[in-house]
Amino acid sequence: MRTSSILPITENSRVGGIEIWHNNGDGTFGTGDGFGDFWPSDIAYMAGEVLCLGIANFNGDVYPDIAAGVRLPGTYSGEVKVFSCYGYMPAPGS
C-alpha cells in the first residue's frame, strides 16, 4: 500500500505550512532530481504557525482533505485552513 506523509513545517512564528511527501513506491518520498536529492511533492505556506492538522473527507468526494489550525503572528487568534484535495494538494485559494 502506497501512503503519503503530511508534515507541518514552521520557519518562524510568522511563516508555517504543510509539506506533502508522496510515496514513490520505491523506498523514496517526494520529487527527485535523479541525483539523490528530494523535495516535497507539494507545499502550502501559511501566514502563521501550524498548530494542528486534520485529515478527513470533509467535502464528500473520494479524496481525503486537509485541515490545518494556524496561529496568526503577533496575536492570540488563529484560523482554520481547509484544502480540498483531489490526488494532490491544490494551491492555497483554489
N, C-alpha and C positions, 0 to 999 in steps of 0.2 A: 504494500500500500504506500503510495507516494503522498506525503504530507508536506506542508509548508510551515515555516516558522514565522511568527509575527513578533517583533521586538519593539518595545518603546525605547526611544532614544531621547536624551536630554543633552544639548550642547551647553546650555546655561539656563538660568531661571527665566529667560525670555524666549528661548527657542527650543522647541522639542519636536517630536514627530514619531512616526511609525515606519519601521522598515519591514518589508515583506521579502522573505527569502524562500523562493520556490525550490522544492526538491527536484533535482535533475535526474534522479533515479540511478545515478552512478556514484553515489557517495559524496556528491558536492551539492551545494545550495547556491542560488543566486545566478547572476550572469557572469560568465567568464570571458576572458580575452584570449584564451588559448595558450597563455604563458604562465598559468598558475595563479593569477590574480582574479578575485571575485568581488563583486559589489552587489547590493540588494537588487532584487528583481523589480521592485518599485518602492517608492518612499513618498510620504506626505509630511511636509513640515507644517508646524502649527505655531502660532504666536502664543507660547506658553509651555508649561511643563506638563507632560503627560503623567497623570497620577494613576489611572486605571484603564484597563482595556476590557471589552466585552465582545464576544463572537457569538452571533446568533443569526437566524434567518428573520430579520426584522421586517422585511417588505414582502414576504410570502413567495418569492421566486425560488429557484432551486439552489442558489448560491448563498453561503453564509456571508453576512455583512459584518462590518467592524464598527464598534462604538468606542470612543475614547473620551475620558474625562480629563479636561485640561484646566489647570490653574493659570489664570491670566497674570502676566507680570506686574509686580508692584501693587497688587490688590489681594484681598481675601475673597475674591469671587472667581468664578470659572464658568465653563460651558461644556456641553457635550457635543462632540462632533460625530456624525454618523456617515459612514462611507458605504453606499450601496454597491456591492461587488458583483461582478459578472465574470469570474475567472481570474481577473487581475484587478488590483485596486485602482479605481479611477482617480484622476486628478482632483484635488480639492475644488469644490464649487461646481463640479459637473454632475 
